């Protein structure tokens, strides 16, 4: 899938909060396992029955709930949470350069500049400006693109939201399996065998909670936040295209968009 808001430099930095979160979660799990295993090396936290029911059941439920294309798109989107958001400097520069060419009535120059625009969304908007498309028609087309982009990205987050609900449910199912096995052994089994069944029950709940709250739900939140920021970036580009179409000067367009970018940092990024 083409990214509608590419970085002007073509490079993106790693997302520090994701790295810190993964490191913190690893340390937390290590502490929990070592503390509860009481020196047995953590081997007591591996249970085949719980793993099969929780992990396998969550995967099967996901396959039943979503199409293959949705699962592939959601899986591919995970890479996005490791990267910082892409900036708009390159897109704003392209937009202003095209605006300057059109202000000088150099349509051929604007056409050449348009060929260098890598953002599909901005490319379409500038194409409509050069062609003289009415503003109402332009807004209809561009807003439709923003809406479809938002729906597509939120659908990826929805996959992980759904899986975060499945995993605790299958953890409970495996817990009930362990409890039923324990009940069957009561009266004709030793304490060790009963303890093993109780371990299955407790570990299954542990697996389900970890999958839901350390893996699936954080990924969904990250993707939803990324979508919010990217849609805001598209709306800034849309505002610039509209200003260009209604005949605003390149300087006015640049100042207005830079102000919108700074305002967006304050409202969404906390000024960072």
N, C-alpha and C positions, 0 to 999 in steps of 0.2 A: 504494500500500500504506500502510495506516495505521501510524503509528509507535506502538508500545506504551508508549514511555517519553517522553512529551512534556515539553518544558521549561515550567516554571511561568510564565516570562515571555513565552513564544512566540518568543524570539529565541535564536540561537546564534551564537557567535563563530567566526571563521575558524580553522581548524587551522593553528597556526604551523609545525609540523614539515612539513606538506604544502607550505606556501608556501616554506619554506626549502629543501626537497628539490627542488622544481621549479626554483627559482632556481639552486641548486647544480648540478643536472643540465644546465641550459642553459649555464651558464658552462663546465662541464667539456666539453660537446660543442663549444662554440665554440673552446675551447683546442685540442682534438684536431684539429678541422677546419682551423683556421688553421695549426697546427704542421705538420700533414702536407701541407697544400696548398701550402706554401712560397710564399705570396704570390699565388696565383692567384685569391684571393677566395673560395675554397671551392667553386668550380664543379666541380672534379674529384671532389667527393664526391656528385655527382648522377649516377646511372646508371639509365636507364629500365628496362633489362632486370632489374637487381637489384631495383628498386622493385616492378615488376610481379610478379616471382616471389615475393618475400618478403612484401610487403604483401598482394598478391592471393591468394597461396597460403594465408597464414594466415587470411584472411577466409573463403575457400572451405572450408578445413578446419573452421573454427568453425561455419559454416552446416551442414556435414555432421554435426558432432558434437552440436549442441544444437538444441532446438526454438526457434521464433521467440519464444515467451513467455519462455524462459530467457534469450535474448540481450537482449530488451527489459528484463527485470528487472536483468540484470547491468549494462547500459548506464546505467539509471536510478540504480543504486547508486553510481556514480562520484561523484555529487554529495555523497554522505555523507562521503567522505574529506576534503572541504574544510571540514567543520564540526566543531567541538568536540562532545564528547559532551553530551547533554542531562542536566540535573540532575534529581534526584528530589525537590527541595524542595516543589514543588507537589503531587505525588502523596502525599507523606508528610503534608502538611497536610490534604488531602482525606480521607485514611484516618483520621487522628486526629479530625477533625470528625465523621465518621460514627460513629466509636467513642464519642465523647462523647454523641451523640444516642441511640445504642442503650443506653448505660449509664444514661441517664435514662428509658429505655423509651419514647422518642418515635420510634416507627417512621415516622410520617408526616414528621417532620422529616428523618429519615435518608433517606427516599425523595426528598425535595426536594434534599438535598445530593448525592445520587447523580446527579441530572440534570446537575450541574455537572462531574462527573468526565469528563475528556476522554480518559484512557488506556483503551483497550478492555480491556486485561488487568485493570487494577484495577477497572474498572467491573464486569466479570464476577465478580471475586472478592467485591466488596462486595454484589453482587446475590445471590450464593449465601449470604453471611452473613445478609443481611436475611431471606431465604427460609427460613433454618434448615436448610440442607443439611448432612447429616452430614459430619464432617471427612474421612473416608476418601473419600467421593464427591467432595468438593471438591478434595482433593489429586489424585485421578485426573484430573479435568477440567483443573485448572490445570497440572499437570505435562505433560499432553498438549499444551496450548497452548505451553508453553515449548519442548518438544521440536520441535514443528512449526515454530515460529518460528526455532529454531536451524538446523534442516534447510534452511529456505527461504533464510536468509541465507548459510549456508555454500555452498549451491548457486550463489549469485551469485559468491562468491569462487572456486569451482571452475572457473567459465568462464575467468577470467583465469589461473588456475594452468595450465589446459590450453593456453591460447594461448601461455603462456610456454614451453611445450615445443614447440609447433608452429613458432614463428618461427625458432629456430636450425636446425631441420630444413630448413625451406625456404631459409634462408640457405645451408646446405650444398648443397642442390639447385641453387641459382643459381650457387654456386661451381663445382660440377661442370660446369654449362653453360658457364661462362666458360673453364674449363680445356679442355673438349672443343673449343671454338672456337679456342683458342690452339693446340692440337695440330693441328687441321686446317690452320691457317695456316703452320705451320712448314715451311720449305723453299721456299715460294713467296709469302711476304709480307714486307714491310719490318718493321723493329723497332717502328715506331710502332703498326702494326696489332696486332702481338703484345702490345705493352704495353697496348693498349686492352682486349684480352680478359683479360689478367691483372688489370687494374683492375676489370672486372666481377666476377671471382672474389673478389677481396679485399673489395670494397665490399659484396658480397652477404652475406658473413660478418659484416661490420660492422653492416649493417642488422639481421640476425637477432639478434645479441647485444644491440644497443641496445633493440630491441623487447622482448626477453625480460627483460633485467635492469634497464632503466630505466623501462619502462612497465608491462608485464603483471604481473611478479612483485611489484613494490612495491605495486601496486593490490591484488593478492590478499592480501598480508600485512596491509595496512591494513584490508581488509574482515574478515579473520579476527579481528584484534584487536578491531575494533569489535563484532563478534558476541559475542566473549567478554565484553566489558564490559556489553553490553546484556542478555545472558542473566543475568549476575550481578545486574543491576538488577531484572530480573523476579523472580529468586529472593528478593531482599530484599522486594519487594512481596508475594510469596507468603507469606513468613514473617509479615509484618504482618497479612495477611488471616487466616492460621491463628490467630495470637494473638488477634485479634478474635473469631474464631468460638469459641474455647475459653474466652472470658470474661475475658481479661486487661483490666486497667484502661487507659484512654487514656494515662495517664502512663507506665505500664510499656511499652506498645506504642511510644510515641514514643522513649523512652530506648533500647529494644532496637534499633529500626531505625536511629536515629542512630549507635549503636555499630557496627552492621553496615556502614553507609555509610563510616564512618571506617576500619574494618578493610579494606574493599574498596579504598579509596584506597591504603592501605599495601601491600596484596598485589599489586594490578594497576597502579595508576597511579603507584606510587612516591611516594605522599604528595602528588602534585600535583593 
